[in-house]
Amino acid sequence: MISILIMISCGISCCLLYSINYNHSEYVPIFVKKRELNIPKLKGIMETPQRANTLEQLINVYKRLECDHKIFLTTQSTPLLHYIFDKKAP
């Protein structure tokens, strides 16, 4: 009976460690330094500084080049960008 409880507790411990240390999206660990995005549509979302800077720079270039009335195409599925720029996905 004790060996069964030990096996169950070891299994639960392994699952907890796996879920804390592994993240499926681009292998970014859960416990890394993040900051809030400076994008009105994504207010309150925390992201890594590198990705936050990339998104903010992309939005600045989009506004600076006045791309509101231009066709928006990407080579990969990017629903986040379609949402941010208010563009209908093709």
N, C-alpha and C positions, 0 to 999 in steps of 0.2 A: 504494500500500500504506500509506503514511504517512497519507494523508487518511482512509482507512478506520479506522485506529487512533484518529485524532483524533476522528472522528465517534462511534465506540464509547465512547471515554472521556468525551466530552461528554454522551452519552446516559446513561451510568452516573452521572455527576456530577449531572445534572438529577434523575434518579430518587432519588438519595440526599438531595439538598437538599429535594425534595418530601416524602419520607417523614419527614424530621426536623422540618420546619416545619409540616406539616399533620396534624391529628388529626381524625378523623371524629366523635368523640363530643363534641358541644357546642362544638367549635372551641377547646378548651383545649390550648395548646401543651404539648409533652412536657416541656420544660425550664422549668417554673415552680415556685415555692416550694410544697411540699406538706408535709403532716404526717400522722402515723399516726392512723387512726381509733381512737376510744376506745369501741369497740363490741366485745364479746366474740366475736360471730360473724364479725366482719370484722377480726380481729386480724392485723396485719401489712400491711394494705392502706393505701397512701398516697393521699391525696386533697387537693384544694385546700382551704384553710382555710374558705372560704365553704360549700362542699358538706359538709365534715365537720361544721361547726357546725349546718347545717340538719338533717342526719341525727341528730345527737346531741340536738338540741332536740326533734325529732319523737319520738324514743324516750322522752325524759323526759316529754313531754306524754302519750304513750300509756300509760306506767306510772302517772303521776299521776292520770289519769282512769279508771284501771282498766278498760282496753278489752279485756282478755284474752278475755272471754266475749261480746263484741259483734260484730256483723257488720262485716266490713272490705271496703269497696267503694272503688274508685278509678275515675276517668274515663279513665285511660290504662293501658296495660300497664306494671305496676310489679312485676316479679318479685323485685326486690331487697327491697322492703318486705314482700312475702309471706314471703320467706325469713327476714328479720329478726324478724318478728312471729309466726312459726310458724303462718301461716294458709294454708289451702288456697285456691288461686286458683279463682275461679268458672268 
